[in-house]
């Protein structure tokens, strides 16, 4: 009984701010033409979708997040396989060094990354944000997938190669199905970090290519339309919820296997 009450209180504590944000997103917090202040409806969502800048911000976020996940998983999987199957002096120290790099505050590297990307023409581009996010997500993806690959018996590799499979055939027909939960966990963390990251999104999008986080920040002014801000915020939660729904089975199996 006490445990159930504690879970209910925890659920209320977590969901109450979300419920309040959703209610505000349906409320006209500023008077508009034909809409009285305090009225309820979908007018804020309609205003968000009617704004070209906000639609562009959603598209930019989708582009760089998807590209970041593809790069992190695509580059991390071969590296994780090599680290799991090959032993060399300092291999564990190398893994630790990657995690230490991931713990480096992004603001420390913001200036050199901005200078480098400005020379390469990657400022104000979703591709630039995707590349710098991949720089920070790649160590996490490698670390997660390496532990899952290490749990797969080496006999699977040997049997596949004896059966005449090439390296690509082995990866796609044998290894990836075996470690699908680990790939799901890695993709989830890469997606979440890239979707909510603010530092590089602010630094690398000075005039164009702004993502959702910067679009929401720009909506605050002397007279902020809180209802419209909350509508944009609720829309920004949808891709994350969709991602959790798509990889929910892999996430559950992945965390269970890691435990």
Backbone as a ProteinNet text record, in pm:
[ID]
protein_1_A
[PRIMARY]
XXXXXXXXXXXXXXXXXXXXXXXXXXXXXXXXXXXXXXXXXXXXXXXXXXXXXXXXXXXXXXXXXXXXXXXXXXXXXXXXXXXXXXXXXXXXXXXXXXXXXXXXXXXXXXXXXXXXXXXXXXXXXXXXXXXXXXXXXXXXXXXXXXXXXXXXXXXXXXXXXXXXXXXXXXXXXXXXXXXXXXXXXXXXXXXXXXXXXXXXXXXXXXXXXXXXXXXXXXXXXXXXXXXXXXXXXXXXXXXXXXXXXXXXXXXXXXXXXXX
[TERTIARY]
82.8	0	87.3	189.9	280.8	355.1	395.8	467.6	378.5	251.4	158.7	136.7	122.3	104.1	226.9	344.6	468.1	477.3	437.3	439.9	341.6	224.6	125.1	177.9	238.7	295.1	406.9	489.7	597.8	541.9	437.2	375.2	315.1	249.6	190.9	300.6	409.7	521.2	581.4	589	649.8	552.3	427.5	331	262.5	260.9	190.4	245.5	378.1	429	393.7	396.4	360.7	213.9	129.2	-13.2	-38.6	31.7	15.2	63.3	175.1	225.2	124.5	63.7	-34.3	-157.7	-204.3	-321.2	-291.2	-171.4	-133.8	-123.9	-81	-70.7	-206.8	-312.4	-448.9	-516.8	-444.6	-502.6	-445.4	-532.6	-488.1	-439.4	-308.6	-251.7	-235.2	-250.1	-247.8	-368.7	-429.5	-544.9	-501.4	-579	-550.9	-679.9	-665	-781.8	-877.6	-997.5	-1098.6	-1085.4	-985.3	-963.6	-951.5	-1038.4	-1035.5	-929.4	-866.5	-765.9	-830.1	-767.5	-818.9	-904.1	-937.4	-1018	-933.9	-1002.6	-935.3	-953.3	-852.9	-861.8	-724	-718	-593	-527.9	-564.9	-513	-361.9	-304.3	-158.3	-85.8	-138.6	-76.9	-88.8	-203.8	-220.9	-121.6	-98.6	-3.3	138.6	174.1	307.8	327.4	230	242.8	234	174.2	165.3	292.5	380.6	504.3	611.7	663	765.8	894.6	930.1	1052.6	1044.3	928	913	908.6	846.2	846.6	988.2	1064.2	1203	1286	1260.7	1333.8	1305.4	1179.4	1145.4	1217.1	1217.9	1285.9	1436.1	1496.6	1640.4	1672.8	1593.1	1616.5	1604.3	1502.2	1483.8	1602.6	1653.8	1765.6	1890	1929.5	2057	2047.7	1931.7	1918.9	1925.5	1852.2	1854.7	1994.3	2057.6	2193.3	2290.8	2274.5	2362.5	2348.7	2226.1	2205.1	2264	2241.5	2294.5	2447	2509.7	2656.2	2710.3	2647.9	2697.7	2688.4	2576.7	2560.5	2644.2	2643.6	2718.2	2868	2923.3	3066.3	3100.3	3007.7	3035.8	3031.8	2948.9	2935.8	3065.1	3129.6	3257.8	3364.4	3368.6	3467.4	3440.2	3312.9	3277.9	3312	3291.4	3324.8	3475.5	3552.5	3698	3746.6	3692.5	3734.8	3689.6	3577	3526.1	3600.1	3646.4	3706.5	3859.5	3920.4	4066.1	4118.9	4222.5	4286.3	4421.1	4451	4580.3	4615.9	4740.7	4787.8	4716.6	4651	4581.3	4441.8	4381	4248.5	4143.5	4152.5	4057	4079.3	4206.7	4236.2	4183.6	4187.9	4135.7	3985.1	3913.9	3769.8	3740.4	3819	3800.1	3828.4	3930.2	3964.8	3850.5	3781.3	3667.4	3557.2	3530	3426.5	3468.1	3597	3645.8	3625.9	3652.6	3629	3481.8	3394.1	3249.5	3207	3276.7	3242.8	3295.2	3373.4	3424.9	3308.7	3299	3190.4	3193.3	3081.9	3080.2	3130.9	3106	3146.6	3297.8	3373.8	3520.4	3568.9	3499.3	3541.1	3464.3	3379.5	3292.3	3370.7	3470.7	3546	3626.5	3711.8	3785.5	3693.7	3582.9	3490.8	3427.2	3389.5	3330.1	3429.7	3555.4	3656.8	3678.3	3689.2	3710.4	3592	3471.7	3353.2	3327.9	3364.5	3347.5	3440.1	3558.7	3650.8	3603.3	3531.9	3480.7	3343.1	3285.8	3154.4	3039.7	3056.5	2954.1	2873.4	2899.7	2820.1	2685.4	2580.2	2444.1	2393.3	2437.8	2396.3	2362.8	2250.5	2220.1	2327.4	2399.1	2505.6	2616.7	2650.6	2753.9	2715.2	2589.4	2544.3	2547.1	2506.2	2506.9	2647.8	2746.6	2884.3	2940.8	2914	2968.5	2895.4	2767.6	2697.3	2749.5	2781.4	2838.3	2971.7	3046.8	3175.3	3157	3048.4	3023.3	2942.9	2862.4	2779.1	2853.8	2954.3	3025.6	3088.4	3155.5	3210.7	3104.5	2988.1	2881.1	2828.3	2808.5	2758.6	2857.2	2986.7	3087.7	3088.4	3084.7	3090.7	2970.7	2852.1	2731.5	2735.8	2762.9	2757.4	2872.8	2986.9	3100.4	3066.5	2996.4	2961.2	2863.1	2773.8	2679.6	2749	2841	2913.2	3001.9	3062.5	3147.8	3067.6	2937.4	2853.3	2814.5	2835.3	2804.1	2922.2	2897.8	3008.7	3087.4	3217.7	3301.7	3268.6	3208.9	3172.9	3076.3	2995.2	2902.9	2979.4	3086.4	3169.5	3233.6	3293.1	3364.1	3270	3152.9	3056.5	3010.8	2985.6	2939.6	3045.9	3172	3277.9	3305.4	3290.4	3305.2	3194.1	3078.8	2966.9	2979.6	3085.1	3111	3058.4	3016.6	2966.5	3082.5	3059.2	3156.8	3139.3	3226.4	3216.3	3083.1	3039.4	2911.6	2794.9	2801.5	2693.7	2684.3	2798.3	2797.9	2737.6	2774.4	2723.3	2571.7	2520.2	2378.1	2290.3	2341.5	2257.4	2273.8	2381.9	2406	2428.7	2526.9	2565.3	2457.2	2407.3	2308.7	2182.4	2126.2	2010.2	2043	2165.3	2202.8	2212.5	2260.7	2281.9	2181.2	2066.5	1963.8	1924.9	1910.6	1880.5	1988.3	2115.2	2223.2	2221.2	2190.5	2180.1	2063.7	1952.7	1838.6	1872.7	1945.1	1985.5	2078.6	2176.6	2271.3	2200.2	2110.1	2035.8	1949.9	1891.7	1807.9	1889.1	2005.5	2086.8	2141.2	2180.8	2229.1	2118.2	1998.1	1884.5	1852.4	1842.4	1802.5	1905.6	2035.7	2137.6	2130.3	2116.7	2116.7	1990.8	1878.2	1751.9	1745.6	1802.2	1788.6	1914.1	2020.5	2146	2126.9	2186.2	2164.9	2293.7	2406.1	2528.9	2573.5	2595.7	2643.2	2533.5	2407.5	2297.8	2294.7	2327.8	2330.9	2454.3	2570.2	2695.1	2703.5	2657.6	2675.9	2560.6	2457.2	2345.9	2328.8	2408.8	2408.4	2293.3	2276.5	2173.3	2072.7	2109.1	2019.3	2040.9	1954.8	1967.8	1933.5	1857	1828.1	1737.3	1768.4	1683.8	1569.3	1493.9	1378.2	1418.7	1528.1	1568.9	1592.8	1658.2	1683.9	1558.2	1469.5	1344.5	1258.6	1253	1177.1	1239.7	1371.8	1440.4	1412.2	1403.5	1378.8	1235.5	1145.4	1005.1	984.3	1082.5	1070.7	1111.9	1025.4	1051	988.3	975	916.2	772	699.3	561.9	551.7	579.8	587.7	449.9	421.4	298.2	324.5	295.9	327.2	252.7	129.6	52.9	118.9	171	239.4	370.9	440.7	564.8	537.1	431.9	397.8	352.7	285.3	245.8	369.5	466.9	592.2	665.4	662.5	728.3	663.3	530.6	460.2	489	494.8	528.8	671	761.2	900.1	914.1	815.2	819	776.1	703.5	647.7	754.6	860.9	962.4	1028	1053.2	1111.4	1019.7	890.6	794.3	784.7	790.4	787.3	910.7	1026.6	1149.5	1140.2	1089.5	1073.4	978.6	870.5	774.5	836.5	917.1	975.3	1078.1	1155.5	1263.6	1231.3	1104	1068.4	1106.8	1086	1121.1	1271.7	1345.5	1490.9	1543.8	1481.9	1526.3	1505.7	1388.8	1360.1	1456.5	1477.4	1569.8	1713.3	1749.6	1886.4	1921.6	1835.5	1863.4	1858.4	1772	1766.4	1895	1945.1	2068.9	2186.7	2190.3	2300.7	2298.1	2176.2	2165	2214.6
-119.8	0	126.2	125.2	240.8	255.7	141.9	146.9	202.4	161.3	212	361.7	406.6	549.9	629.1	573.9	641.5	651.2	544.7	547.2	649.2	658.6	756.8	898.7	924.3	1057.1	1090.1	990.8	1012.2	1042.5	967.8	991.5	1131.2	1174.2	1308.4	1414.1	1392.3	1487.4	1502.5	1391.3	1395	1448.8	1406.2	1437.4	1571.7	1625.3	1751.5	1866.3	1887.4	1994.4	1972.2	1845.3	1816.6	1847.3	1810.2	1838.7	1988.8	2062.9	2207.8	2269.4	2219.4	2269.1	2241.1	2123.2	2089.1	2177.8	2203.2	2290.2	2432.6	2481.9	2615.8	2622.4	2510.7	2509.5	2520.9	2489.1	2500.2	2630.2	2717.7	2840.9	2961.5	3054.7	3181	3273.2	3285.2	3365.7	3511.9	3544.5	3682.9	3705.6	3823	3848.3	3856.2	3790.4	3791.8	3823.9	3849.8	3883.4	3765	3783.7	3679.3	3577.6	3591.7	3496.2	3574.7	3545.3	3614.7	3553.7	3636.4	3586.1	3490.4	3375.5	3275	3169	3185.5	3085.1	2961.3	2848.8	2720.8	2676.8	2609.6	2560	2523.5	2499.4	2460.5	2578.1	2699.6	2816	2830.4	2790.4	2800.9	2702.8	2580.9	2482.9	2528.4	2587	2637.9	2750.4	2837.2	2946.8	2895.1	2792.2	2733.7	2673.6	2596	2530.7	2630.5	2747	2848.5	2931.5	2923.4	3001.7	2929.1	2995	2933.5	2908.6	3001.3	2985.5	2865.9	2846.8	2734.8	2601.5	2600.7	2477.8	2445	2547.1	2524.1	2471	2521.3	2473.4	2325.3	2284	2142.1	2056.8	2104.9	2030.3	2021.3	2131	2130.2	2029.8	2029.1	1935.3	1791.4	1764.3	1627.5	1584	1675.2	1641.2	1607.6	1696.4	1672.4	1560.9	1538.7	1428.9	1294.5	1281.1	1154.8	1128.1	1232	1216	1179.5	1239.2	1209.8	1064.2	1014.2	875.2	779.1	807.7	719.8	716.6	832.7	838.1	769.6	794.3	737.8	585.9	531.6	386	326.3	390.7	337.2	333.6	437	439.8	363.8	364.6	301.1	150	92.6	-52.8	-123.2	-85	-150.3	-128.1	-6.3	20.5	-63.6	-77.8	-159.6	-306	-353.5	-493.3	-516.4	-420.4	-434.4	-435.4	-348.5	-343.2	-465.7	-525.1	-642	-768.9	-776.2	-900.4	-898.2	-781	-771	-715.7	-777.8	-732	-668.9	-558.1	-491.9	-422.4	-384.1	-320.2	-187.1	-172.5	-48.8	-39.2	-153.1	-146.2	-97.2	-144.5	-98.2	49.7	91.3	231.8	319.9	265.9	339.7	359.7	255.9	267.6	372.3	369.8	468.1	609.6	622.8	753.4	809.8	723.5	768.8	823.1	754	801.5	931.7	945	1070.1	1185.1	1160	1264	1301.9	1200.7	1229.9	1316.9	1305.2	1383.6	1526.3	1557.4	1694	1790.4	1899.1	1996	2050	2049.3	2096.9	2239.2	2324.1	2464.2	2478.3	2380.5	2386.5	2379.7	2301.3	2282.5	2370.9	2457.7	2535.1	2629.4	2699.7	2795.5	2727.3	2625.9	2562.9	2496.8	2439.1	2376.8	2483.3	2597.5	2704.4	2755.8	2776.2	2825.9	2725.6	2596.6	2493.4	2483.6	2481.3	2465.1	2588.8	2707	2828.1	2824.1	2769.1	2756.7	2651.1	2549.7	2443.3	2475.1	2587.6	2626.3	2546.6	2497.7	2414.5	2488.3	2618.6	2698.9	2729.3	2738.8	2763.5	2649.5	2528.9	2412.2	2297.4	2227.7	2110.2	2002.8	1997.1	1897.4	1924	2050.4	2084.1	2041.2	2065.6	2023.2	1871.5	1802.1	1655.8	1601.8	1661.9	1614.6	1636.4	1753.5	1779.5	1695.9	1669.4	1580.3	1437.8	1397.7	1264.4	1251.4	1360	1359.3	1321.5	1367.4	1338.2	1209.7	1172.8	1053.1	925.5	936.8	818.3	737.9	799.9	719.7	642.3	703.5	634.6	518	540.8	433.4	317	347.9	241	165	235.6	170.4	78.9	123.5	41.7	-80.7	-60.7	-173.6	-270.6	-219.9	-310.3	-410.9	-368.2	-460.2	-566.3	-530.6	-628.4	-725.7	-675.4	-763.9	-860.3	-812.6	-897.9	-1014.3	-993.2	-1099	-1203.8	-1174.2	-1270.7	-1367.2	-1497.7	-1594.6	-1577.7	-1595	-1585.2	-1693.8	-1803.5	-1912	-1865.8	-1764.8	-1712.3	-1654.4	-1580.8	-1523.7	-1634.9	-1730.9	-1837.1	-1920.2	-1950.2	-2029.6	-1954.3	-1825.6	-1746.3	-1738.8	-1718.2	-1709.3	-1844.7	-1953.6	-2087.2	-2116.9	-2058.5	-2076.8	-1991.4	-1912.8	-1834.1	-1692.5	-1644.1	-1507.2	-1407.8	-1298.4	-1190.3	-1107	-1006.8	-922.4	-849.7	-789	-717.6	-812.3	-929	-1026.8	-1071.9	-1093.3	-1134.1	-1025.3	-899.3	-789.4	-779.6	-780.8	-754.4	-876.6	-996.8	-1116.2	-1186.7	-1159.4	-1230.7	-1136.4	-1045.9	-965.7	-865.1	-789.3	-685.9	-744.8	-855	-913.9	-959.7	-1005.8	-1053.4	-938.9	-823.7	-711.8	-600.1	-632.9	-530.8	-453	-518.8	-440	-336.8	-374.5	-279.4	-163.7	-190.9	-83.8	8.4	-51	30.2	121.6	71	153	264.9	231.5	332.5	440	397.8	494	584.5	529.1	608.4	718.6	684.7	785.2	889.3	845.6	941.2	1037.4	983.9	1067.1	1169.8	1124.8	1213.9	1325.7	1289.7	1393	1495.7	1449.6	1541.7	1627.4	1571	1644.3	1758.1	1737.6	1837.9	1923.5	1896.8	1971	2117	2207.4	2350.4	2425.1	2387.1	2466	2478.3	2365.4	2370.5	2417.9	2387.5	2436.9	2589.3	2651.6	2797.7	2854.1	2789.7	2843.8	2827.9	2714.9	2684.8	2731.3	2792.2	2844.3	2991.8	3074.1	3217.8	3287.6	3260.2	3329.7	3234.8	3109.4	3015.6	2875.5	2783.7	2644.2	2619.9	2710.1	2696.9	2576.9	2498.9	2384.4	2425.7	2328.4	2355.6	2425.9	2382.1	2442.2	2591.3	2631.6	2773.9	2848.4	2780	2843.6	2874.2	2780.9	2805	2919.4	2921.8	3029	3165.7	3169.1	3296.2	3344.8	3259.2	3298.3	3382.1	3382.7	3463.2	3607.4	3700.1	3841	3924.3	4054.8	4142.7	4102.3	4059	4012.7	3873.8	3773.5	3635.9	3572	3507.3	3429.4	3291.4	3277	3152.9	3034.6	3056.7	2948.1	2893.8	2983.8	2941.4	2872.4	2922	2857.2	2715.4	2698.3	2565.1	2472.8	2529.4	2448.1	2397	2484.9	2444.2	2341.3	2360.6	2265.9	2128.4	2125.3	1996.2	1926.7	2005.3	1945.2	1890.5	1958.1	1911.2	1780.7	1748.7	1623.1	1503.6	1528.1	1418.8	1327	1380.1	1288.8	1201.4	1257.6	1176.8	1063.3	1093.8	989.5	884.4	930.3	835.5	745.7	804.2	726.1	619.9	657.1	560.5	449.3	484.8	384	287.7	340	255.7	158.3	200.5	114.2	60.5	65	26.2	-118.2	-208.7	-349.4	-367.8	-301	-309.4	-246.4	-133.6	-69.9	-161.6	-223.7	-312.5	-430.8	-492.7	-606.7	-563.1	-446.1	-398	-370.6	-299.8	-269.5	-395.9	-493	-619.4	-698.1	-701.3	-774.7	-708.7	-575.1	-505.7	-527.7	-539.5	-561.5	-698.9
0	0	0	82.2	88.4	-43.6	-100.2	-227.8	-338.7	-343	-443.9	-427.8	-301.9	-278	-321	-294.9	-334.8	-487.4	-557.7	-704.5	-759.9	-696	-740.3	-720.6	-605.1	-579.2	-677	-708.4	-804.4	-943.1	-983.2	-1114	-1121.4	-1012.7	-1009.3	-1016.7	-944.1	-943.2	-1083	-1156	-1289.5	-1393.5	-1387.3	-1492.4	-1474.4	-1353.5	-1331.2	-1414.7	-1421.3	-1509.2	-1655.7	-1700.9	-1839.4	-1865.2	-1768.6	-1784.1	-1787.4	-1703	-1702.1	-1833.6	-1886	-2014.9	-2125.9	-2124.7	-2228	-2216.7	-2094.6	-2076.7	-2122.8	-2092.7	-2138.5	-2290.5	-2352.4	-2498.7	-2566.1	-2492.9	-2546.9	-2506.2	-2437.1	-2384	-2457.1	-2492.3	-2552.8	-2441.7	-2429.3	-2319.9	-2358	-2485.8	-2532.5	-2622.8	-2615	-2703.4	-2849	-2934.4	-3077.4	-3151.3	-3278.2	-3358.6	-3365.5	-3316.1	-3318.9	-3208.2	-3121.4	-3012.5	-2882.9	-2788.5	-2659.8	-2569.5	-2488.1	-2394.7	-2294.8	-2275.6	-2184.1	-2249.5	-2377	-2445.9	-2475.4	-2489.8	-2512.1	-2656.5	-2709.7	-2846.2	-2899.6	-3029.4	-3094.4	-3167.5	-3129.2	-3200.2	-3189.7	-3075.7	-3060.5	-3151.1	-3162.4	-3251.5	-3397.3	-3431.9	-3567.9	-3596.4	-3496.4	-3515.1	-3531.5	-3454.9	-3467	-3605.6	-3651.3	-3782.1	-3897.1	-3871.8	-3976.1	-3988.3	-3888.7	-3889.6	-3971.1	-4072.8	-4157.4	-4079.2	-3988.9	-3911.1	-3817.5	-3754	-3661.8	-3737.4	-3852.8	-3934.6	-3980	-4017.2	-4058.9	-3942.5	-3820.7	-3703	-3677.7	-3693.3	-3677.2	-3781.3	-3905.5	-4011.4	-3985.3	-3941.6	-3911.7	-3801.8	-3696.1	-3586.1	-3634.4	-3714.6	-3765.8	-3850.1	-3933.1	-4021.8	-3941.9	-3849.9	-3782.6	-3678.9	-3620.3	-3523.9	-3594.8	-3704.7	-3780.2	-3834.8	-3890.3	-3943.1	-3832.5	-3715.5	-3602.7	-3558.6	-3549.1	-3506.8	-3609.9	-3738.3	-3844.2	-3840.2	-3825.1	-3820.8	-3695.9	-3581.8	-3456.5	-3457.6	-3504.8	-3508.7	-3621.3	-3737.8	-3852	-3829.7	-3765.6	-3736.4	-3608.7	-3514.2	-3385.7	-3388.7	-3476	-3479.3	-3521.7	-3632.5	-3665.6	-3558.8	-3501.2	-3396.6	-3273	-3236.4	-3120.5	-3144.9	-3266.9	-3299.2	-3289.5	-3341.8	-3335.9	-3191.2	-3107.7	-2967.6	-2890.3	-2929.6	-2858.6	-2897	-3022.2	-3070.9	-3071.8	-3068.4	-3074.8	-2942.9	-2893.9	-2770	-2802.8	-2738.4	-2756.5	-2626.3	-2615.6	-2493.3	-2473.3	-2359.4	-2327.9	-2384.6	-2425.5	-2484.8	-2384.6	-2258.5	-2157	-2123.7	-2125.6	-2100.2	-2213.5	-2334.7	-2449	-2435.3	-2390.3	-2368.5	-2261.1	-2154.6	-2048.4	-2098.4	-2183.9	-2238.1	-2322.5	-2396.5	-2476.4	-2386.9	-2276.5	-2185	-2117.8	-2086.8	-2027.6	-2125.6	-2253.1	-2353.8	-2360.1	-2346.2	-2350.2	-2231.8	-2120.3	-2002.8	-2008.8	-2112.1	-2127.2	-2150.4	-2075.4	-2097.4	-2239.7	-2310.1	-2449.5	-2465.9	-2365.5	-2378.6	-2388.1	-2334.9	-2340.6	-2485	-2567.5	-2706.6	-2803.9	-2752.5	-2840.9	-2932.2	-2878.2	-2960.2	-3069.5	-3039.9	-3150.3	-3252.5	-3208.4	-3303.6	-3392.1	-3334.6	-3415.4	-3519.3	-3478.3	-3572.4	-3685.3	-3648.7	-3750.3	-3845.6	-3792.2	-3875.2	-3960.9	-3909.9	-3992.1	-4113.4	-4096.8	-4210.7	-4309.9	-4260	-4347.3	-4404.2	-4364.2	-4414.6	-4355.8	-4233.9	-4170.8	-4064.8	-4047.1	-3954.1	-4019.9	-3938	-3986.4	-4074.2	-4044.5	-4121.1	-4026.9	-4049.5	-3967.2	-3975	-4088.4	-4103.3	-4002.1	-3979.9	-3882.7	-3742.2	-3703.4	-3570.3	-3559.7	-3665.9	-3663.4	-3643.6	-3710.5	-3699.1	-3559.4	-3500.1	-3367	-3262	-3280.8	-3189.1	-3202.1	-3323.3	-3344.7	-3271.9	-3266.5	-3195.3	-3048.7	-2987.9	-2847	-2828.1	-2925.6	-2912	-2947.9	-3033.7	-3079.9	-2966.2	-2868.2	-2757.6	-2680.6	-2659.1	-2587.1	-2669.2	-2799.5	-2885.8	-2889.8	-2901	-2904.4	-2773.1	-2663.2	-2531.6	-2509.9	-2547.1	-2527.8	-2618.1	-2746.9	-2840.4	-2818.3	-2772.9	-2747	-2638.6	-2534.7	-2427.1	-2475	-2566.8	-2620.1	-2715.1	-2796.3	-2888.6	-2810.8	-2703.8	-2622.5	-2562.4	-2540	-2483.9	-2588	-2716.1	-2822.8	-2836	-2834.6	-2845.5	-2975.3	-2968.4	-3087	-3188.6	-3139.8	-3229.9	-3339.1	-3308.6	-3409.2	-3527	-3499.3	-3605.5	-3688.3	-3619.1	-3688.6	-3775.2	-3722.6	-3798.9	-3923.4	-3908.6	-4022.4	-4131.3	-4092	-4191.9	-4256	-4179.2	-4237.3	-4336.6	-4315.2	-4408	-4532.1	-4541	-4661.1	-4658.2	-4541.3	-4533.6	-4540.3	-4610.3	-4611	-4484.9	-4470.2	-4351.7	-4343.8	-4457.5	-4457.5	-4435.9	-4499.2	-4481.7	-4336.3	-4272.5	-4131.8	-4044.2	-4072.7	-3990.6	-4001.4	-4123	-4143	-4116.6	-4140.2	-4126.6	-3992.8	-3921.6	-3796.6	-3677.6	-3690.7	-3575	-3535.3	-3631.4	-3598.6	-3535.8	-3588.7	-3518.3	-3377	-3353.6	-3219.9	-3119.5	-3163.4	-3070	-3093.9	-3151.3	-3177.8	-3051.8	-2935.3	-2814.5	-2782.7	-2799.7	-2774.2	-2872.1	-2998.7	-3097.8	-3062.9	-3015.2	-2974	-2858.6	-2758.9	-2643.9	-2689.6	-2774.2	-2822.4	-2904.2	-2993.1	-3075.1	-2988.3	-2883	-2793.3	-2726.1	-2672.1	-2603.4	-2701.2	-2820.8	-2921	-2961.4	-2979.4	-3018.2	-2909.9	-2785.5	-2677.1	-2657.9	-2657.1	-2639.7	-2751.2	-2874.8	-2987.3	-2989.2	-2948.7	-2956.1	-2854	-2736.1	-2630.1	-2614.2	-2688.9	-2673.5	-2714.2	-2637.7	-2659.5	-2693.7	-2632.5	-2643.8	-2788.9	-2855.6	-2993.8	-3088.5	-3055.6	-3138.7	-3139.8	-3025.8	-3018	-3089.1	-3069.6	-3122.7	-3273.9	-3325.8	-3467.6	-3554.8	-3498.5	-3578.2	-3543.8	-3609.4	-3579.5	-3650.7	-3777.9	-3856.9	-3920.1	-3940.7	-4008.8	-3953	-3995.7	-3953.7	-3808.9	-3746.2	-3603.6	-3577.6	-3472.2	-3437.3	-3344.6	-3297.7	-3213.2	-3083.9	-3022.5	-2894.9	-2908.5	-3016.7	-3037.2	-3081.1	-3152.8	-3193.4	-3071.1	-2974.9	-2851.7	-2772.6	-2765.4	-2692.7	-2755.7	-2888.8	-2958.2	-2940.8	-2897.3	-2879.8	-2753.5	-2663	-2541.9	-2571.8	-2536.7	-2563	-2451.5	-2475.4	-2374	-2343.9	-2446.9	-2429.9	-2491.6	-2410.7	-2459.6	-2463.9	-2575.7	-2588.6	-2528.5	-2397.9	-2328.2	-2388.4	-2431.1	-2491.2	-2616.6	-2698.7	-2821.7	-2789	-2687.5	-2644.7	-2596.9	-2518.7	-2468.4	-2581.2	-2682.1	-2797.6	-2871.7	-2891	-2956.2	-2870	-2738.3	-2647.8	-2655.9	-2656	-2664.7	-2798	-2905.4	-3034.9	-3035.2	-2962.2	-2958	-2880.4	-2795.7	-2720.8	-2805.6	-2913.6	-2992.9	-3052.7	-3114.9	-3169.8	-3064.1	-2943.8	-2837.1	-2794.9	-2781.3	-2746.5	-2857.1	-2982.6	-3094.3	-3093.8	-3061.5	-3055.2	-2945.7	-2829.8	-2720.2	-2762	-2831.7	-2876.4	-2977.5	-3069.3	-3173.6	-3118.3	-3018.4	-2967.8	-2828.9	-2789.1	-2652.5	-2621.8	-2718.2	-2694.1	-2683	-2770.2	-2764.8	-2636.5	-2593.6	-2470.2	-2350.6	-2342.5	-2229.6	-2227.3	-2343.5	-2350	-2324.9	-2377.3	-2361	-2217.5	-2146.3	-2006.1	-1921.3	-1959.8	-1886.8	-1904.6	-2031	-2056.6	-1987.2	-1985.1	-1920.3	-1769	-1711.4	-1569	-1530.5
[MASK]
+++++++++++++++++++++++++++++++++++++++++++++++++++++++++++++++++++++++++++++++++++++++++++++++++++++++++++++++++++++++++++++++++++++++++++++++++++++++++++++++++++++++++++++++++++++++++++++++++++++++++++++++++++++++++++++++++++++++++++++++++++++++++++++++++++

